[in-house]
């Protein structure tokens, strides 16, 4: 039974992990905007990179399902 749960978790992690990281970076950027410009810039780059990876992951998933 634990193998079945692990496989579902691994599938979810493979499909949506980059989007979760991008959303968390975006939330951190919004909350800390203007306090520390270096950290805001670094997190903004993380939003762009992880968001791009997540977008292409979703595109691949939808293409595979069709």
N, C-alpha and C positions, 0 to 999 in steps of 0.2 A: 504494500500500500504506500509506503514511503517513496518507492521508486516512481510511482505514478505522480505524486505531488512534486517530487523533484523535477520530473520531466516537464510538468506544467510551468513550474517556476523558471526553469531554464529556457523554455520557449518564450515566456513573457520577457525575461531578461534580455534575450537575444533580439527581440523585436522592438522593445520600447525603452531600453535603458538610456540611450542617448537623448531621447526626448525628455525623460525625467530629469536628467542632469541639466539640459538646456533650460527647462522650466525653473528648476531650483536656482540656477545662475541668474536667470532673469529676475526672480523674486529678490535675490540678494542685491542685485544692481539697483532695483527700485527702492529698496529699503535703505541702502547705504549711499545713495547718490549725493554727491557733494561733500561727504565727510572725508573720504580718502580717495583722491583722484586716481592714484595708481591701482588700487584695488577695484575701483569702478571700471577702469579701462581693461584690466585683466579679466574681470568677470564678463564684460561686454564681448570680448574676444571669445570667451568660452561659450557664450550664448550663440554667437555666429557659427563657430566651428561645430559644436554639438547639435545645434539646430539643423545645420546642413546635413550632418551625418544622419540624424533622425529622420529628416525629410526623405532622403534617398533610401533609408531602410523601409519606411512606410511605402514608398513607391515600389520597392522590390516586393514587399509583402502583398500589396494589392495586385501587382502584375502576376505574381505566382498564384493567387487565388482565382483569378479569372481564367 
